[in-house]
Amino acid sequence: MERCDVAVIGTGPAGASAAITAKLRGKIVTLFGSASMSEKMTRAHLIQNYPGLPSVSGAELARALAEHLKSMDIPITEKKVNAVYAMDGYFALQCGEEFIEARSVIIAAGVMREKPLPGENELLGSGVSHCATCDASLYRGKNVAVIGYDPGEEAEAAFLSEVCAHVTYIPAYKDDTRLPERVGVVREKPEEIGKDEDGVFVKTDKGTYRASGIFVLRESVAPSQLVPGIETAGNHINVNRKMETNIPGVFACGDVTGTPYQYIKAAGEGNVAALSAVAYLDKNA
Amino acid sequence: MERCDVAVIGTGPAGASAAITAKLRGKIVTLFGSASMSEKMTRAHLIQNYPGLPSVSGAELARALAEHLKSMDIPITEKKVNAVYAMDGYFALQCGEEFIEARSVIIAAGVMREKPLPGENELLGSGVSHCATCDASLYRGKNVAVIGYDPGEEAEAAFLSEVCAHVTYIPAYKDDTRLPERVGVVREKPEEIGKDEDGVFVKTDKGTYRASGIFVLRESVAPSQLVPGIETAGNHINVNRKMETNIPGVFACGDVTGTPYQYIKAAGEGNVAALSAVAYLDKNA
């Protein structure tokens, strides 16, 4: 795969805005995200303060952004980026088992609003995983539990069910699930992840579920996991007014840079991040 | 006049965005600007990177913002704010001879792109003025020269012609002028303002024009003139990521805070400035 100029991670308003401006400035852009744009956005009932689009639903705004991208021939690469590694003069983006190269990276991946479950971060990498594509092969023929924070994660659970002996899916949302019959759905509230001599388990408000591996899947992950070495304050990436992070060539925009969590703020920051990435590329051409 | 919660100065995308969000948060907003929104914006041919509105003209974006304001019952107060003074717990906005009070202020007045003319700043207040409404009475029955940087200033020149003996109008733009016949239009390039024992004069590329007073009128003025005491870097107001200035209760957004000069960046910053003003008001309620 050709090395792109700008990899944009995230298809909310920040990522869409960044991709639009970077492409307008003549850069080769790879935009990672979902064709449905952003789960959070599409669930917003009414957005009244995106200037120029009075009173739109989240779904309408998502559609407007998708159409804007389409009108500019910016496709969406529907791969989940699990990690961004700084290499010598470029970046390697890990998407499952594949690596994609980029000369600069814009993180517009949104913010993890929920607190991690007790035990989740502590057991990450020793029984707990945030990435189905990356770690499915570790649990081939075994039983796993999946805690999904939005319906978009059901596809991951379905994929795991093709590889693993059995998948228990615990949705942390209220929507009906659409899953293959072989996936067992448990409508309980996950409260804790633990480990003892028999292995890992999920505790819910009603019971305990043991498995060889537990996948906790959210739309957004902690930025420190996504970009090793990035400077953060809690769940937010530290940026200056140019949307530069502490890593030259890596920029961030939108909710991941901090409050207020607002669509128009995110779109504005995406524009600034893109122009800063363009300046970085031109300087390091 | 009732003291408003938030005075927003400027009707470009930054000011419109700030007014929309402040009103949504239940604050009493006074929005100062022009019904035609922003002269600069309406002159933009094609804007391709305002996410959600692919390929709009500046005039179309201006119309979309105006309609958004209208849909939210936010009127535009067509007065020019000449200065903002910090009082004891509130701000006094000077509009010509009138003073309007506000509990907080958002500066979204755009940036002065042209350099001041040689002599302009030096002679400000001693023969040179930036404000027709404020200073017209000083030149009652006398001759004045007006250098206008955009067609919006023609109304000011027409007003001066009602008060002064004669007005010489020097447009620093190419559009046809629409002025009363009694105003003399000089199609020359203003190059310098000077003063000698006979008074002030404008030098153009073709001649010298003497007058009792010279008005230099632009859409945007230097922020240090608009808000005495505000911390600036050149023509830009210094802000942090919350769009706070060095003066508590005064916020800034859009081009006046620095590059990039982009519509969506301005709209995003307007949103942040409004939410910071709301937080300031709630804290100082």
Interface residues (C-beta under 8 A of the other chain):
Chain A: P13 A16 S17 I20 T21 L24 Q48 N49 Y50 P51 G52 L53 P54 S55 L61 A64 L65 E67 H68 S71 M72 V239 R241 G258 P260 Q262 I264 K265 A266 A267 G268 E269 G270 N271 V272 L275
Chain B: P13 A16 S17 I20 T21 L24 Q48 N49 Y50 P51 G52 L53 P54 S55 L61 A64 L65 E67 H68 S71 M72 V239 R241 G258 P260 Q262 I264 K265 A266 A267 G268 E269 G270 N271 V272 L275
